[in-house]
Amino acid sequence: MDGKRFSGPEKDTGRLSRWFLGPRLAHSRDVAHSDKGKPCKMKHSDRGKPRKRSEQANGSKPAIALMAALALAFSLAACSSNSDGTGGTTGTGSSADASAGTTTGGWPRTIKTDDGELTLDKQPETIVSTSVTLTGSLLAIDAPVVASGATGANVAGLSDENGFFLQWSDEAAQAGVEKLYENASPQIERVAEYAPDLIVVSATGGDSAMDQIEQLREIAPVIVVDYGSRSWQETTELLGLATGHEEDAQKVIDDYERRVAEVKENITLPEGTTSPFTIFTDGSGAAALTEESAQGQALIELGFTLAEIPDEVRGDTSMGQRSDIVELSTENIQRGLTGDNWIVVAADDASMDAVANDPAFNTAPQVTEGRIVYTPSTTFRLDYYSALQFIDAIEEAYQS
């Protein structure tokens, strides 16, 4: 890493896409969606929440509001090991090398996590998720999650009254998931009240409880997941193994792949190359998404050809050693976003205002000639639900 760190909650609030760019939960400010400042027709899906598996034959729901402006701090938690004495045992391991895997198809089973190996004596029946980011994946595979950490409540376009993300808010309500605490103010004693037999912890970010990992291991076995280094599919597979919902995890991934195939048939690809990116709405620039980003991979699967990001704009503007993004200063936006077409990922009102009013964007031919589209703010980080929203948005924008 280059040592760059972002301050987190209640600081650096102008950097809209920092939450998307990295795993740190952050303070947010309400920004109402409006039509002002659009350089062209807003081309994002109006279908809202991704379809539940039971609703797939009936289409999608109406759109949710665009996500509010968010900030990010980029952090990395260290690995640890111990025997927890609560029905699970962990060993040392590297999060970079960890992969979804188990030594047996039954129980007990040993799982390779992002904090080493974890042995679970039985299938979990009561799961507490300390990570609001990972809760969506648990809900997608019908895992028995009873409580979840949360972000701030009722943030426009981001969260419901519990602080749960809007893309899976309905699923959480139907499952009876309760609010554990706000991740900005963790209350570890609340976890014990649910008597869980598995606790889910994020390895990194502002919704990470790694600082309290030893306390949590005194309560129940803990699985650590680094969602920042995994695709959403890999995260889903790992949680499927840990919860005994491997088949559900595969169904979720298969459902997404079927939807990708549908969208691919329904769209007309734009001519030339495409540059996906997200905007820092404090005026400091943008982040180009590479082929290794989740959104970049989805676009490639749909048949898009991503534009190369010139080496000369990388340098010190890349965020550490990350391979999924390249941070672009204002003067390098058009030099770095060389695609014939632009896709603004996780766009909100402030992002569109920047495109319309900032010469770094609005003088580009992609803008003046209308070769720019937007995806909803909920696509800042992909899980099953937001991944469907992302490809729905692409279908809406490029529908044949």
SULSUL-V559022 format. One record per run of one state. SS is the DSSP state (@ for helix, = for strand, . for the rest). FROM is the first residue (numbers start at 1). TO is the last residue. If there is no record, write none. Layout:
{{SS/FROM/TO} {SS/FROM/TO}}
This chain:
{{./1/16} {=/17/17} {@/18/21} {./22/27} {=/28/29} {./30/52} {@/53/58} {./59/68} {=/69/70} {./71/82} {=/83/83} {./84/87} {=/88/90} {./91/101} {=/102/102} {./103/108} {=/109/113} {./114/115} {=/116/120} {./121/126} {=/127/129} {./130/131} {@/132/140} {./141/144} {=/145/150} {./151/158} {=/159/159} {./160/164} {=/165/165} {@/166/175} {./176/177} {=/178/182} {@/183/185} {./186/187} {@/188/193} {./194/197} {=/198/202} {./203/209} {@/210/217} {./218/221} {=/222/225} {./226/231} {@/232/243} {./244/245} {@/246/266} {=/267/267} {./268/273} {=/274/280} {./281/284} {=/285/289} {./290/293} {@/294/301} {./302/305} {=/306/306} {./307/310} {@/311/313} {./314/314} {@/315/317} {./318/324} {=/325/329} {@/330/336} {./337/340} {=/341/344} {./345/348} {@/349/357} {./358/358} {@/359/362} {./363/364} {@/365/368} {./369/371} {=/372/374} {./375/376} {@/377/380} {./381/383} {@/384/398} {=/399/399} {./400/400}}
